[in-house]
């Protein structure tokens, strides 16, 4: 069975060279590449051209939804649907609704943030095409790795390898996997 290239992978041993390489790859027009590091590297996302996340907007939307639903629920039950005259107090007053407003705002903000993060990060991811690559495995220990994926429109094996070597990459190689059906992946990893 023919193996399909997934990415061209290069190792870097200096963080400054990695950031420079990421900037150069981004400037050359590659859009489907990633950098893997054993610890967070300040400025790497900027060098890669990664846009700011939309997670804060998702969280804000969750908070506004929680606040609106709390106010609507309390107005509907106390001021419209099930009116109780208790000591001449108004049927709905904003002062008495603050604790419930706060609780639902925080609750829905937390849910939106959690599920937004999982969705944006495409989690859970049970299998990644690079997980069997030795360089990728070393990225959790002592090596910085740049991987340019084969589905990038500018990707060619020869040009990508030459680019990564010219940027100071060591152990530049093409990582390929065998095409397998989804049911083969599930049975080979003992997933019920």
C-alpha positions in Angstrom: 0.0 0.0 0.0 1.4 3.4 -1.0 2.2 5.8 1.9 0.7 9.3 1.6 2.8 12.2 2.7 1.3 14.1 5.6 3.9 16.8 6.3 7.6 17.8 6.0 9.0 17.9 9.5 12.2 19.7 10.7 13.9 19.9 14.1 15.3 23.0 15.6 17.5 23.2 18.6 17.5 27.0 19.3 14.3 28.9 20.1 15.4 32.0 18.2 16.1 30.0 15.1 12.6 28.4 15.5 10.9 31.8 15.7 12.9 33.1 12.6 12.0 29.9 10.7 8.3 30.3 11.6 8.3 33.9 10.4 10.1 32.9 7.2 7.6 30.0 6.5 4.7 32.4 7.1 6.2 35.1 4.8 6.7 32.5 2.0 2.9 32.1 1.9 2.5 28.8 3.7 -0.7 28.7 5.7 -1.0 25.1 6.9 2.0 24.6 9.2 2.5 24.4 12.9 5.3 24.6 15.4 5.6 22.2 18.3 7.6 23.1 21.4 8.3 21.6 24.8 7.3 24.9 26.5 5.5 28.1 25.5 7.6 30.4 23.3 6.8 34.1 23.6 6.2 35.7 20.2 5.9 32.4 18.2 2.2 32.9 17.4 3.0 36.4 16.1 5.8 35.0 14.0 3.5 32.3 12.6 0.9 34.9 11.7 -1.7 33.3 14.0 -4.8 35.6 14.4 -6.2 36.4 17.9 -8.6 33.9 19.2 -12.4 34.4 19.1 -12.8 32.6 22.4 -13.2 35.8 24.3 -16.2 36.7 22.1 -17.7 33.3 22.7 -17.3 33.7 26.4 -18.9 37.2 26.3 -21.8 35.8 24.3 -22.2 33.1 27.0 -22.3 35.8 29.7 -24.8 38.0 27.9 -27.0 34.9 27.2 -26.8 33.9 30.9 -27.7 37.4 32.1 -30.6 37.8 29.5 -32.0 34.4 30.4 -31.8 35.1 34.1 -33.6 38.4 33.7 -36.2 36.9 31.4 -36.8 33.9 33.6 -37.3 36.1 36.7 -39.5 38.6 34.9 -41.6 35.9 33.4 -42.2 34.0 36.6 -42.5 36.8 39.1 -43.9 39.7 37.0 -46.1 37.9 34.5 -46.9 34.2 34.9 -47.1 33.7 38.7 -47.6 37.0 40.4 -47.4 37.0 44.2 -48.1 40.1 46.2 -45.7 39.8 49.1 -45.7 42.8 51.5 -46.4 45.3 48.7 -43.1 44.6 46.9 -43.0 44.9 43.2 -43.6 41.8 41.1 -40.2 42.2 39.5 -37.3 44.4 40.7 -33.7 44.4 39.5 -32.3 44.6 43.0 -33.7 41.2 44.1 -32.6 39.5 40.9 -28.9 40.2 41.2 -27.8 36.9 42.8 -29.6 34.8 40.2 -28.4 37.1 37.4 -24.8 36.7 38.6 -25.1 32.9 38.9 -26.5 32.3 35.4 -24.1 34.8 33.9 -21.1 32.9 35.3 -22.6 29.5 34.6 -23.4 30.1 30.9 -20.1 32.0 30.4 -18.2 28.9 31.8 -20.2 26.5 29.6 -19.7 28.6 26.4 -16.0 29.0 27.2 -15.5 25.2 27.8 -17.4 24.0 24.7 -16.0 26.9 22.6 -12.4 25.9 23.6 -13.1 22.2 22.8 -14.6 23.2 19.4 -11.9 25.6 18.4 -9.1 23.1 19.4 -11.0 20.3 17.7 -10.9 18.3 20.9 -11.1 15.4 21.6 -8.6 14.4 19.0 -7.9 10.7 19.4 -5.3 10.4 16.6 -3.0 12.8 14.9 -1.1 11.9 11.7 2.3 13.1 13.2 2.0 11.2 16.5 4.2 8.4 15.3 6.9 10.7 14.0 10.1 10.6 16.2 10.7 14.3 15.8 7.2 15.1 16.9 7.6 12.9 19.9 10.8 14.7 20.9 9.0 18.0 20.8 7.6 17.2 24.2 11.1 16.8 25.6 14.0 18.8 24.1 13.4 19.7 20.5 11.5 22.4 18.6 9.6 21.1 15.5 8.2 22.8 12.5 5.8 20.8 10.3 4.5 22.0 7.0 1.4 20.0 6.0 1.0 18.4 2.6 -2.5 19.9 2.2 -1.1 23.4 2.0 -1.6 24.9 -1.5 2.1 25.8 -1.8 3.4 22.4 -0.7 5.8 20.4 -2.8 8.1 17.9 -1.2 11.3 19.2 -2.8 10.7 23.0 -2.2 9.5 22.5 1.4 12.5 20.3 2.3 14.9 22.9 0.8 13.2 25.7 2.6 13.4 24.0 6.0 17.0 23.1 5.5 17.9 26.6 4.4 16.3 27.9 7.6 18.6 25.8 9.8 16.4 22.8 10.3 18.0 19.5 11.2 16.6 16.0 10.5 14.4 17.4 7.7 12.2 14.6 6.5 8.8 13.8 5.0 6.4 12.0 7.3 4.0 9.7 5.5 1.2 7.4 6.7 -0.6 4.5 5.1 -4.1 5.3 4.1 -6.4 3.2 6.3 -10.1 3.0 6.7 -11.7 4.5 9.8 -12.8 1.1 11.1 -9.2 -0.2 10.8 -8.0 2.7 13.0 -10.6 1.9 15.6 -9.8 -1.8 15.7 -6.0 -1.2 15.7 -6.2 1.1 18.7 -8.7 -1.1 20.6 -11.4 1.6 20.7 -14.8 0.0 21.4 
